[in-house]
Amino acid sequence: MKVKQQLIGLSPYKPGMPIEEVKRKFGLNEVIKLASNENPFGCSSEAKQAISHALESLALYPDGYAASIRADVAEMVSVGEDQLIFGNGSDEIILILSRALLNDKTNTVCAVPSFPQYKHNAVIEGAEVREVALVDGVHDLNGMLSQIDENTRIVWVCNPNNPSGTYVGDEDFKEFMAKVPKDVLVVSDEAYFEYAVAKDYPKTVSLLKQYDNLMILRTFSKAYGLASLRIGYGIGNSDLIKKIEPAREPFNTSLLAQAAASAALKDQQFIIDCRDRNRQGLEQFYQFCEEFNLHYYPSQGNFILIDIQRPGNEIFQYLLERGFIVRSGEALGFPTSIRITVGNTQQNKAIIEQLKTFLAKN
């Protein structure tokens, strides 16, 4: 069979190793997964109750328009319901935008290293991908501006950036938006929005009234702890939303996901608690890095990128054999680093002790 030429040699997304697989492979009774930026504190009890109630309706198709969660999100972020599009995780919104705007006569601009799905989806659509290297772990917005031309359709800003955890500040983002041509879509991917505590983190929703070419992505997979249910959303200009909706699959968000997301959204105390505990966890890692003089980027997400000054795959394997799943920086564009999801206090303490042992031996 003849598939698209762009797919030849293109690798699918590789998530962190499953816990049960690691247990079997290394004969372990306990494995701690700190690889996929999941919430170690789970999800709101309100979401669990909503799922339980929704189980009675499993034989029914979900609401394709996602009316209930649409109304709840619109109220929460203070936008019109027609300014929202929902996806099977915010990943699917990236796919929808790429399908709707990109082809082999266009190009797209993104930072590198950053979330790989921007490039992945653009390649599938045959578009040229223009990558601009991070500067000190942060998006080089001026460099990205210089790559925009008449064929550019989308510019991706991952904020906070995955895998570095760094962020573009409010003033820099506003200056950037003012310079981007009005016919080029800027996507502010804010998957870790709820974890960001920087005082100058951009207030992008307020910019939607000024810029029709801005799209904001958010998700229920991270702080809300609903990663397995796969639901996220985009916020943008209502006319743009209307135009890209035909690229969305019907019934793309499940009944359980919609019910859980609506309930989770109402429990903001859970989010506040998770954010606070995440900052405490980051402090554990910061203290470790400073004790051993290791470079790290202060993170606005629920993960930290640490330069161990050894091949990332080496430390990844060392930790894996001892029951800790992390992400090797060799696959993320930082070859001597590892990216660790912030866990609970005991999980953080346990992996830090393993890292100290590794460093003592090396």
N, C-alpha and C positions, 0 to 999 in steps of 0.2 A: 504494500500500500504506500502511496505517496503522501506523506505528511508535509506540512509547511517546512521549507528549508531552514527557517529560523529555529525550529525545534531540534534539529540535528545537533547533538552535542550539548544541548542546554540541559543543565541538571535541575531536577525538582528541588523545592525547598527542603532542607534537611533540619528537622527539629531535634531537640535534645533526646538522648537515648531514653527509652522507657525504663521505669524503675524495675519492673519484673525481669526484663532482659538482663539488666546489670546484676540482679540477684542471682539469676541462674548461671550467668557466665563466670562470676567470681565466687560463687558459693557464699553469698552474704545473706544475713538475716535482716539487716536494716540498710536501707539506701536513702540518702537525702538528696533530692533533686533541686539544684539551684542553678538551672540552666536556661529556663524558658521565660523568666520574668513573670512567673505566676505569683498570685498572692498567697503567702504562706499561712495566712490567717483565714483562708477559705472565703466564704461569701456571707452575706447577711442572713440571719435566721428568717427574716421576712421573705427573702427570695426562695428559701427552701420550702416555706409554707405555701408560697404561690405555686411552686412546681407541684407540690402534693395535690393542691386543688385542681390543677390543670390536667392531672393524669386521667381524669374522667372523660376528657375530650380528645384522647389520642387518635380516635378514628376519624376526626375531622381535619380538614385542611386548615392551616393557620390563616389569619387575616393577611392577605397579600399586601394590603395598604399599611398594615401595622398601626391601625388607628389609635389604639389605647396608648402604646408606648410613644407614638408620635406626639400625642397631646401632652404626655408627661414630660418628654424631652423639650418640647417647644416651650412649656411653662418654665422649666428649670433654667434653660439658657436664654430665655426672653427673645425668641424668634418666632416667626410665623410657621405654622405646620407645613406650609408649602415650601419652606426653605430646608426641609430635611429629606434625606434619602437613607434608607436602612440597608444593611448588608450582612452577609454571613461573616461577621467580623469586619473590622475596617479594611482588612485585606481585600475583601470583595469590592469595596468602594474604589480602591486603587485599580483593580481589574476593570471595573465599569468605566472609570475615567479614561483609562488607557484604550479600552475598546471604542469609546465614544469619540475621542479626540485625536488619537494617533494612527498614522499609517506610514507607508514607506516613503512618503514625500515630506515627512515632518521630522522634527527632533524634539527631544526632551532634555532638561538639565537637572542634575542632581548632585549632591555631595558624595564624596567617597573618602573613607568608608562610612556607609550609612545603611539603612534598611534595604536589603537586596531586591525586594519585590518591585520597587520602582523600575529598576533596570530590567528585571525579568519579564515583566508584562510589556514593557516597551519593545523589547527584542521580539517577543511573540507577534506584536503588531507590525514588525518590520521597520520601526522608527529608529533613527540615529540617536544614540545615547551619548550625551556630553557630560562627562564626570569632572567635577572640580574638587581637588584635594582639600581636606580640612586644614585649617591653620590653628595649631595648638588645640586640636580636637574640636574646633568650632567651625560651622559653615563659613566659607569665604564668600560672603554675599556679593562683594564687588567682582570677584572672579566669576561668579555665576551670572551676574549681569552682563559681563563681557562676552558670554557664550550665547546670549539670546540674539536671534536674528528673525527675519521675516517668516521662517519656517518653524519656529519654536511654538509649541502648543501648551506644554506644561513645565512648570518649575516646581520641584519638590523640596520642601523644607521640613526636615524631621526634627521636631522641637518639643521636648528634649530629644537629642539625637541618640539613636541606637546604632552602634554599641558604646559610644563614648560617654553618654549621660550628660553632655554639655548642652547649653541652650543659647539661642539667639535672643538678645534682650529687646525690650519694647521699642526703644528709640531706633535701634538698628533695623528692626523689622519694619517699622513705619517708614523709614528712609528708603528701604528696599522696595516696599510696595509703591511708593511714590514714583520710583524710577522704572518699574516694570511696565512694558507696553500694555495697554488696556485689553488687547486681544490675546494676551498670554495668561493662562490660568496659573495662579500660585496656590499650591496645596500645602497648608500647614498641618502636618501630621502630628497630632497631639495625643498619641496613644497613652502617654504617661502624664497627661494633664493633671490628674488628681494628686499626683505625688509632688508636683512642682511647688516649691515654697519661695523661690527667688522673688523679691519685691518688684523687680523689673521684668518678670516674665510677661510676655505680650498678652494683652487683653484683646484677642483677635476678633471675638464676636462683635465688639463695638465697631470694628473696622468694616464690617459687612455693609453698613449703610453707605460707606464711602467708596468701597471697591466691589464692583460686580464680578471682578476676576479673582476673587478669593474664595477658596473652599477649605473648610476646617474638618479634619477627621478626628473622631474620638471613638472609644471602644468600651465595652463592658468586660473585656477579657482580663484587664490588669487589676486596677485597684478594686473593682467591683467583684472580682473573683469568679467570673462566669465564663472562663476561657473555653470550657468544654461545650458550652451551649452556642458559641459563635454568633455574637451579635455586636454590631458596631454601627456608626452612622456618620454621615457627612452633613455639614451645615454650609449653605451657600445661597447664592442668588436664586430666587424662585424660578426665574426664566431658565437658568442653566439647569436646575434640578429637573424641570419639565422636559428639557431636551435630552437629558441623559437617561431618564427613567426607562425608555424602551430597551436599554442595554442591560437592565436588571432582570435577573431570572424571576419567574413567578414563584410565589411562596418561598422566597429565599431565606427568610428568618422563621424559625420554628415557633409553634405555639408555646412550648415550654420556655424558649428563650425570651419571647416577648413578655410573658407573664412574670418571669423571674427578673427581667430588666426593669420592668415597671415597679415592682416591689423594692428592688435594690435601690432604685433611684430615690425612693422616699426615705430610705434609711441613711441619711447623710452623717449621722453620728458614727456609723460603722466606718465610713470613708475617713472621717477626721481621726478616728482611733488608729486606723491602718497607716495613715500618713505620719502620725506622730511616732508610731512604733517603727516605721520604716526609717525615719530620721535617726532614731536611737540605734538602729542596726547599722546604718551607714557610719555613725560615729565609731562603732566597734572596729569597722574596717579601716577608717581613717587613722585611728590610733595605732593599729597594727602596721599600716604602711609607713607611718612616721617613725615608729620604733625601728623598722628595718630599712629605712631610707629608700622606700619603693615609690616610684612615680605612679600617681593615680589622678584621674580627673574628678573633682568634686561633682557629684551626680544630682541631677534633678529628677531622676527616675527611681525605680526600685531595684537597681542593679549598680554594680561598680566595675570598672575596667582597671585592672591592676597590672602593671608591667613587672613581671617576676624576674625579668632579665635572663630568662631561659626559654628555649623553644616552647611555644604554647602547647603543642601536642604532648610534650614530655610531662609537663605539670598536669595537664588534663588526664593523661593515662595514670599518673601516680595517684591522683585523687580518686579516679574511677575505681581503681583496684581496692581502695579503702572505703568505698561506699559513698562517694560524693560525685554527683554529676554536675559539671559546669560547662561552659563553652570555651573552646580553645580560640585564642586570638588569631591563630594562623588561618582560620576560616573566616575571620571578621576583618582582616586588613591590619591587624596589630600582631605581628608574628611572635613577639616575646611576651604577650599578655594573656590573661584569662579574664572572662567576664563572669561575674558571680551575681546571681540573684540574691538580694537581701532576704534572709530567712528570719525566723524568730530568734530570740536571744541565744537560746541553747544551740540552735543550728549554726548560727554565726560563730559562736565560741568554738564549736567542734571543728569547723572547717579551718578556722584561724589556727588552731593547735596543729592541725595536719600541715598547714602551710609553714608554720614555724619549724616543724620537724624536717620538712623538705629543704628549707633554706639552710638549716644547720648541717644537713648532709651534703649540700651543694654549694 
